[in-house]
Amino acid sequence: MEQPQISVEDVARLARLELEPDERVRFQEQLDQILAYFDRIRQVPVDGVEPTAHTQPVYNVFREDEPGPGLSSEEALGNAPQAADGLFIVPRIVETS
């Protein structure tokens, strides 16, 4: 399966980063090395290996969900840069493509 080409320009645009030309070249080389390493990892035979998230079995990791004391409105809004009528005031963000 052929992988899509990932470019530093695409990533920088998505992250809203402005890169200098020398940074683009250096970061593209680094990105290519990282992706080549992932291709090497993909070649490791894993037939018969169970997927795991931990090296050791993990049991009883969940606790009961018990309500606890929360913040009052005044405490929650205490460090807010802007607030009004008990609400946080944030800049409007409207993205267009």
N, CA, C and O atoms as a GROMACS GRO file, in nm:
protein
  388
    1MET      N    1   0.084  -0.116   0.000
    1MET     CA    2   0.000   0.000   0.000
    1MET      C    3   0.090   0.124   0.000
    1MET      O    4   0.180   0.136   0.082
    2GLU      N    5   0.064   0.215  -0.091
    2GLU     CA    6   0.145   0.336  -0.101
    2GLU      C    7   0.094   0.440  -0.003
    2GLU      O    8  -0.026   0.466   0.006
    3GLN      N    9   0.186   0.499   0.070
    3GLN     CA   10   0.152   0.600   0.169
    3GLN      C   11   0.142   0.736   0.103
    3GLN      O   12   0.217   0.766   0.010
    4PRO      N   13   0.050   0.820   0.149
    4PRO     CA   14   0.041   0.955   0.092
    4PRO      C   15   0.165   1.035   0.128
    4PRO      O   16   0.223   1.016   0.234
    5GLN      N   17   0.206   1.123   0.039
    5GLN     CA   18   0.322   1.208   0.064
    5GLN      C   19   0.283   1.316   0.165
    5GLN      O   20   0.185   1.387   0.146
    6ILE      N   21   0.361   1.326   0.271
    6ILE     CA   22   0.337   1.428   0.374
    6ILE      C   23   0.446   1.532   0.360
    6ILE      O   24   0.564   1.499   0.361
    7SER      N   25   0.407   1.658   0.348
    7SER     CA   26   0.507   1.763   0.334
    7SER      C   27   0.504   1.854   0.456
    7SER      O   28   0.402   1.870   0.522
    8VAL      N   29   0.618   1.912   0.482
    8VAL     CA   30   0.631   2.006   0.592
    8VAL      C   31   0.541   2.128   0.567
    8VAL      O   32   0.487   2.185   0.662
    9GLU      N   33   0.525   2.167   0.442
    9GLU     CA   34   0.439   2.281   0.412
    9GLU      C   35   0.295   2.252   0.456
    9GLU      O   36   0.228   2.340   0.512
   10ASP      N   37   0.248   2.130   0.432
   10ASP     CA   38   0.112   2.093   0.473
   10ASP      C   39   0.097   2.099   0.625
   10ASP      O   40   0.001   2.154   0.678
   11VAL      N   41   0.194   2.042   0.695
   11VAL     CA   42   0.190   2.041   0.841
   11VAL      C   43   0.200   2.183   0.896
   11VAL      O   44   0.127   2.219   0.988
   12ALA      N   45   0.289   2.263   0.839
   12ALA     CA   46   0.306   2.401   0.885
   12ALA      C   47   0.178   2.481   0.862
   12ALA      O   48   0.140   2.563   0.946
   13ARG      N   49   0.113   2.459   0.748
   13ARG     CA   50  -0.012   2.531   0.721
   13ARG      C   51  -0.119   2.492   0.822
   13ARG      O   52  -0.188   2.578   0.874
   14LEU      N   53  -0.132   2.363   0.850
   14LEU     CA   54  -0.231   2.317   0.947
   14LEU      C   55  -0.202   2.371   1.088
   14LEU      O   56  -0.294   2.400   1.164
   15ALA      N   57  -0.074   2.382   1.122
   15ALA     CA   58  -0.034   2.431   1.254
   15ALA      C   59  -0.022   2.584   1.256
   15ALA      O   60   0.011   2.643   1.359
   16ARG      N   61  -0.048   2.645   1.143
   16ARG     CA   62  -0.038   2.791   1.129
   16ARG      C   63   0.100   2.841   1.169
   16ARG      O   64   0.114   2.937   1.245
   17LEU      N   65   0.203   2.774   1.115
   17LEU     CA   66   0.341   2.812   1.139
   17LEU      C   67   0.401   2.872   1.013
   17LEU      O   68   0.377   2.824   0.903
   18GLU      N   69   0.478   2.976   1.030
   18GLU     CA   70   0.552   3.033   0.919
   18GLU      C   71   0.695   2.983   0.930
   18GLU      O   72   0.762   3.004   1.031
   19LEU      N   73   0.743   2.916   0.825
   19LEU     CA   74   0.877   2.859   0.827
   19LEU      C   75   0.964   2.930   0.725
   19LEU      O   76   0.920   2.966   0.616
   20GLU      N   77   1.090   2.948   0.762
   20GLU     CA   78   1.189   3.002   0.670
   20GLU      C   79   1.226   2.891   0.571
   20GLU      O   80   1.208   2.774   0.603
   21PRO      N   81   1.278   2.925   0.454
   21PRO     CA   82   1.314   2.822   0.355
   21PRO      C   83   1.412   2.718   0.408
   21PRO      O   84   1.397   2.599   0.379
   22ASP      N   85   1.513   2.761   0.487
   22ASP     CA   86   1.608   2.664   0.540
   22ASP      C   87   1.542   2.572   0.643
   22ASP      O   88   1.580   2.455   0.655
   23GLU      N   89   1.444   2.624   0.716
   23GLU     CA   90   1.370   2.540   0.811
   23GLU      C   91   1.287   2.436   0.737
   23GLU      O   92   1.279   2.321   0.779
   24ARG      N   93   1.225   2.477   0.627
   24ARG     CA   94   1.146   2.382   0.548
   24ARG      C   95   1.230   2.265   0.502
   24ARG      O   96   1.188   2.150   0.512
   25VAL      N   97   1.349   2.296   0.452
   25VAL     CA   98   1.438   2.190   0.403
   25VAL      C   99   1.479   2.098   0.518
   25VAL      O  100   1.470   1.976   0.506
   26ARG      N  101   1.523   2.157   0.630
   26ARG     CA  102   1.569   2.078   0.744
   26ARG      C  103   1.455   1.993   0.802
   26ARG      O  104   1.474   1.875   0.830
   27PHE      N  105   1.336   2.054   0.819
   27PHE     CA  106   1.224   1.981   0.876
   27PHE      C  107   1.174   1.873   0.781
   27PHE      O  108   1.130   1.767   0.826
   28GLN      N  109   1.178   1.898   0.650
   28GLN     CA  110   1.135   1.795   0.555
   28GLN      C  111   1.228   1.675   0.562
   28GLN      O  112   1.182   1.560   0.557
   29GLU      N  113   1.359   1.700   0.574
   29GLU     CA  114   1.455   1.589   0.589
   29GLU      C  115   1.425   1.509   0.715
   29GLU      O  116   1.427   1.386   0.713
   30GLN      N  117   1.397   1.580   0.826
   30GLN     CA  118   1.368   1.511   0.952
   30GLN      C  119   1.238   1.432   0.942
   30GLN      O  120   1.231   1.319   0.990
   31LEU      N  121   1.136   1.491   0.880
   31LEU     CA  122   1.009   1.422   0.863
   31LEU      C  123   1.026   1.298   0.777
   31LEU      O  124   0.970   1.193   0.808
   32ASP      N  125   1.104   1.308   0.670
   32ASP     CA  126   1.130   1.192   0.584
   32ASP      C  127   1.200   1.080   0.662
   32ASP      O  128   1.170   0.963   0.642
   33GLN      N  129   1.294   1.117   0.750
   33GLN     CA  130   1.364   1.016   0.831
   33GLN      C  131   1.267   0.948   0.928
   33GLN      O  132   1.273   0.826   0.946
   34ILE      N  133   1.179   1.025   0.988
   34ILE     CA  134   1.081   0.968   1.081
   34ILE      C  135   0.988   0.872   1.008
   34ILE      O  136   0.963   0.761   1.055
   35LEU      N  137   0.938   0.915   0.892
   35LEU     CA  138   0.847   0.829   0.816
   35LEU      C  139   0.917   0.704   0.765
   35LEU      O  140   0.856   0.598   0.758
   36ALA      N  141   1.045   0.715   0.728
   36ALA     CA  142   1.122   0.597   0.686
   36ALA      C  143   1.136   0.500   0.802
   36ALA      O  144   1.130   0.378   0.782
   37TYR      N  145   1.155   0.551   0.922
   37TYR     CA  146   1.166   0.465   1.039
   37TYR      C  147   1.034   0.392   1.064
   37TYR      O  148   1.034   0.273   1.097
   38PHE      N  149   0.921   0.463   1.049
   38PHE     CA  150   0.792   0.397   1.063
   38PHE      C  151   0.775   0.287   0.959
   38PHE      O  152   0.716   0.183   0.988
   39ASP      N  153   0.825   0.308   0.838
   39ASP     CA  154   0.818   0.203   0.736
   39ASP      C  155   0.898   0.081   0.780
   39ASP      O  156   0.857  -0.032   0.756
   40ARG      N  157   1.014   0.104   0.844
   40ARG     CA  158   1.093  -0.008   0.895
   40ARG      C  159   1.017  -0.083   1.003
   40ARG      O  160   1.017  -0.206   1.006
   41ILE      N  161   0.953  -0.009   1.092
   41ILE     CA  162   0.876  -0.072   1.200
   41ILE      C  163   0.762  -0.154   1.142
   41ILE      O  164   0.730  -0.262   1.192
   42ARG      N  165   0.700  -0.102   1.034
   42ARG     CA  166   0.588  -0.173   0.972
   42ARG      C  167   0.630  -0.310   0.917
   42ARG      O  168   0.546  -0.398   0.900
   43GLN      N  169   0.758  -0.328   0.889
   43GLN     CA  170   0.808  -0.453   0.832
   43GLN      C  171   0.835  -0.561   0.937
   43GLN      O  172   0.863  -0.675   0.901
   44VAL      N  173   0.826  -0.526   1.064
   44VAL     CA  174   0.851  -0.623   1.170
   44VAL      C  175   0.738  -0.726   1.170
   44VAL      O  176   0.621  -0.690   1.173
   45PRO      N  177   0.774  -0.856   1.167
   45PRO     CA  178   0.669  -0.958   1.168
   45PRO      C  179   0.601  -0.964   1.305
   45PRO      O  180   0.667  -0.983   1.407
   46VAL      N  181   0.470  -0.949   1.307
   46VAL     CA  182   0.395  -0.950   1.432
   46VAL      C  183   0.284  -1.055   1.430
   46VAL      O  184   0.193  -1.048   1.512
   47ASP      N  185   0.291  -1.150   1.339
   47ASP     CA  186   0.191  -1.255   1.335
   47ASP      C  187   0.191  -1.331   1.467
   47ASP      O  188   0.296  -1.374   1.514
   48GLY      N  189   0.074  -1.346   1.526
   48GLY     CA  190   0.062  -1.419   1.651
   48GLY      C  191   0.092  -1.338   1.775
   48GLY      O  192   0.086  -1.391   1.886
   49VAL      N  193   0.124  -1.211   1.759
   49VAL     CA  194   0.152  -1.124   1.874
   49VAL      C  195   0.025  -1.047   1.906
   49VAL      O  196  -0.030  -0.977   1.822
   50GLU      N  197  -0.020  -1.061   2.030
   50GLU     CA  198  -0.141  -0.992   2.073
   50GLU      C  199  -0.114  -0.842   2.086
   50GLU      O  200  -0.008  -0.804   2.138
   51PRO      N  201  -0.205  -0.758   2.042
   51PRO     CA  202  -0.188  -0.614   2.063
   51PRO      C  203  -0.192  -0.581   2.212
   51PRO      O  204  -0.274  -0.636   2.286
   52THR      N  205  -0.104  -0.494   2.255
   52THR     CA  206  -0.099  -0.456   2.396
   52THR      C  207  -0.078  -0.306   2.410
   52THR      O  208  -0.023  -0.241   2.321
   53ALA      N  209  -0.123  -0.254   2.520
   53ALA     CA  210  -0.096  -0.115   2.554
   53ALA      C  211   0.007  -0.108   2.667
   53ALA      O  212   0.066  -0.003   2.690
   54HIS      N  213   0.027  -0.221   2.737
   54HIS     CA  214   0.121  -0.227   2.849
   54HIS      C  215   0.205  -0.353   2.835
   54HIS      O  216   0.162  -0.452   2.776
   55THR      N  217   0.325  -0.349   2.891
   55THR     CA  218   0.411  -0.466   2.886
   55THR      C  219   0.368  -0.572   2.986
   55THR      O  220   0.396  -0.691   2.966
   56GLN      N  221   0.301  -0.531   3.092
   56GLN     CA  222   0.250  -0.623   3.193
   56GLN      C  223   0.098  -0.614   3.197
   56GLN      O  224   0.042  -0.509   3.168
   57PRO      N  225   0.032  -0.723   3.232
   57PRO     CA  226  -0.114  -0.716   3.243
   57PRO      C  227  -0.156  -0.613   3.349
   57PRO      O  228  -0.094  -0.604   3.455
   58VAL      N  229  -0.260  -0.538   3.320
   58VAL     CA  230  -0.308  -0.437   3.412
   58VAL      C  231  -0.452  -0.472   3.448
   58VAL      O  232  -0.537  -0.489   3.361
   59TYR      N  233  -0.478  -0.483   3.578
   59TYR     CA  234  -0.610  -0.517   3.626
   59TYR      C  235  -0.656  -0.412   3.726
   59TYR      O  236  -0.575  -0.344   3.789
   60ASN      N  237  -0.787  -0.401   3.740
   60ASN     CA  238  -0.846  -0.313   3.840
   60ASN      C  239  -0.791  -0.170   3.832
   60ASN      O  240  -0.752  -0.112   3.932
   61VAL      N  241  -0.789  -0.117   3.712
   61VAL     CA  242  -0.736   0.018   3.697
   61VAL      C  243  -0.844   0.124   3.711
   61VAL      O  244  -0.814   0.243   3.712
   62PHE      N  245  -0.969   0.081   3.720
   62PHE     CA  246  -1.077   0.177   3.730
   62PHE      C  247  -1.123   0.191   3.875
   62PHE      O  248  -1.127   0.094   3.950
   63ARG      N  249  -1.158   0.310   3.912
   63ARG     CA  250  -1.213   0.334   4.044
   63ARG      C  251  -1.357   0.379   4.025
   63ARG      O  252  -1.398   0.417   3.915
   64GLU      N  253  -1.431   0.374   4.131
   64GLU     CA  254  -1.568   0.422   4.126
   64GLU      C  255  -1.568   0.572   4.101
   64GLU      O  256  -1.484   0.646   4.154
   65ASP      N  257  -1.661   0.616   4.020
   65ASP     CA  258  -1.675   0.758   3.992
   65ASP      C  259  -1.762   0.819   4.100
   65ASP      O  260  -1.883   0.801   4.102
   66GLU      N  261  -1.697   0.893   4.188
   66GLU     CA  262  -1.769   0.954   4.299
   66GLU      C  263  -1.761   1.105   4.288
   66GLU      O  264  -1.653   1.161   4.269
   67PRO      N  265  -1.874   1.172   4.298
   67PRO     CA  266  -1.870   1.319   4.289
   67PRO      C  267  -1.794   1.378   4.406
   67PRO      O  268  -1.800   1.328   4.519
   68GLY      N  269  -1.724   1.485   4.377
   68GLY     CA  270  -1.650   1.555   4.481
   68GLY      C  271  -1.683   1.702   4.475
   68GLY      O  272  -1.761   1.746   4.392
   69PRO      N  273  -1.623   1.777   4.562
   69PRO     CA  274  -1.650   1.921   4.562
   69PRO      C  275  -1.598   1.985   4.434
   69PRO      O  276  -1.490   1.950   4.386
   70GLY      N  277  -1.673   2.077   4.381
   70GLY     CA  278  -1.633   2.148   4.260
   70GLY      C  279  -1.600   2.293   4.292
   70GLY      O  280  -1.601   2.334   4.408
   71LEU      N  281  -1.570   2.368   4.188
   71LEU     CA  282  -1.541   2.510   4.205
   71LEU      C  283  -1.670   2.590   4.200
   71LEU      O  284  -1.764   2.555   4.129
   72SER      N  285  -1.673   2.694   4.276
   72SER     CA  286  -1.785   2.787   4.264
   72SER      C  287  -1.765   2.869   4.137
   72SER      O  288  -1.655   2.871   4.082
   73SER      N  289  -1.868   2.935   4.091
   73SER     CA  290  -1.856   3.020   3.972
   73SER      C  291  -1.749   3.125   3.992
   73SER      O  292  -1.672   3.155   3.901
   74GLU      N  293  -1.744   3.182   4.111
   74GLU     CA  294  -1.646   3.287   4.139
   74GLU      C  295  -1.504   3.231   4.130
   74GLU      O  296  -1.414   3.296   4.076
   75GLU      N  297  -1.483   3.110   4.185
   75GLU     CA  298  -1.350   3.048   4.178
   75GLU      C  299  -1.312   3.014   4.035
   75GLU      O  300  -1.198   3.037   3.994
   76ALA      N  301  -1.407   2.960   3.959
   76ALA     CA  302  -1.378   2.922   3.821
   76ALA      C  303  -1.345   3.043   3.736
   76ALA      O  304  -1.257   3.036   3.650
   77LEU      N  305  -1.415   3.152   3.757
   77LEU     CA  306  -1.395   3.273   3.677
   77LEU      C  307  -1.289   3.365   3.734
   77LEU      O  308  -1.257   3.468   3.674
   78GLY      N  309  -1.233   3.330   3.850
   78GLY     CA  310  -1.138   3.416   3.920
   78GLY      C  311  -1.018   3.457   3.838
   78GLY      O  312  -0.973   3.571   3.849
   79ASN      N  313  -0.963   3.370   3.758
   79ASN     CA  314  -0.844   3.402   3.679
   79ASN      C  315  -0.876   3.422   3.532
   79ASN      O  316  -0.784   3.434   3.451
   80ALA      N  317  -1.001   3.426   3.497
   80ALA     CA  318  -1.039   3.445   3.356
   80ALA      C  319  -0.998   3.584   3.310
   80ALA      O  320  -1.022   3.682   3.381
   81PRO      N  321  -0.936   3.596   3.191
   81PRO     CA  322  -0.903   3.729   3.140
   81PRO      C  323  -1.026   3.817   3.124
   81PRO      O  324  -1.022   3.937   3.150
   82GLN      N  325  -1.138   3.755   3.079
   82GLN     CA  326  -1.262   3.830   3.064
   82GLN      C  327  -1.378   3.740   3.103
   82GLN      O  328  -1.380   3.621   3.069
   83ALA      N  329  -1.474   3.797   3.174
   83ALA     CA  330  -1.594   3.724   3.214
   83ALA      C  331  -1.708   3.823   3.226
   83ALA      O  332  -1.688   3.941   3.254
   84ALA      N  333  -1.829   3.772   3.203
   84ALA     CA  334  -1.948   3.856   3.217
   84ALA      C  335  -2.066   3.766   3.245
   84ALA      O  336  -2.080   3.661   3.184
   85ASP      N  337  -2.152   3.806   3.336
   85ASP     CA  338  -2.273   3.733   3.370
   85ASP      C  339  -2.246   3.587   3.405
   85ASP      O  340  -2.325   3.499   3.371
   86GLY      N  341  -2.134   3.560   3.472
   86GLY     CA  342  -2.100   3.425   3.513
   86GLY      C  343  -2.049   3.337   3.401
   86GLY      O  344  -2.047   3.215   3.415
   87LEU      N  345  -2.006   3.397   3.289
   87LEU     CA  346  -1.957   3.320   3.174
   87LEU      C  347  -1.817   3.366   3.135
   87LEU      O  348  -1.781   3.482   3.158
   88PHE      N  349  -1.739   3.275   3.077
   88PHE     CA  350  -1.610   3.313   3.020
   88PHE      C  351  -1.636   3.387   2.889
   88PHE      O  352  -1.723   3.348   2.812
   89ILE      N  353  -1.561   3.494   2.865
   89ILE     CA  354  -1.568   3.565   2.738
   89ILE      C  355  -1.442   3.527   2.661
   89ILE      O  356  -1.330   3.548   2.708
   90VAL      N  357  -1.461   3.470   2.541
   90VAL     CA  358  -1.349   3.425   2.457
   90VAL      C  359  -1.362   3.485   2.319
   90VAL      O  360  -1.472   3.522   2.278
   91PRO      N  361  -1.250   3.497   2.246
   91PRO     CA  362  -1.258   3.551   2.111
   91PRO      C  363  -1.340   3.458   2.020
   91PRO      O  364  -1.335   3.335   2.034
   92ARG      N  365  -1.412   3.516   1.929
   92ARG     CA  366  -1.488   3.437   1.832
   92ARG      C  367  -1.390   3.382   1.730
   92ARG      O  368  -1.304   3.455   1.679
   93ILE      N  369  -1.403   3.255   1.702
   93ILE     CA  370  -1.316   3.190   1.604
   93ILE      C  371  -1.403   3.129   1.496
   93ILE      O  372  -1.482   3.038   1.522
   94VAL      N  373  -1.388   3.180   1.376
   94VAL     CA  374  -1.462   3.126   1.262
   94VAL      C  375  -1.359   3.094   1.156
   94VAL      O  376  -1.292   3.184   1.105
   95GLU      N  377  -1.347   2.967   1.122
   95GLU     CA  378  -1.249   2.926   1.022
   95GLU      C  379  -1.317   2.910   0.887
   95GLU      O  380  -1.428   2.857   0.877
   96THR      N  381  -1.250   2.957   0.786
   96THR     CA  382  -1.295   2.936   0.649
   96THR      C  383  -1.184   2.867   0.574
   96THR      O  384  -1.066   2.886   0.603
   97SER      N  385  -1.222   2.788   0.479
   97SER     CA  386  -1.117   2.717   0.405
   97SER      C  387  -1.076   2.788   0.281
   97SER      O  388  -0.989   2.741   0.208
   0.00000   0.00000   0.00000
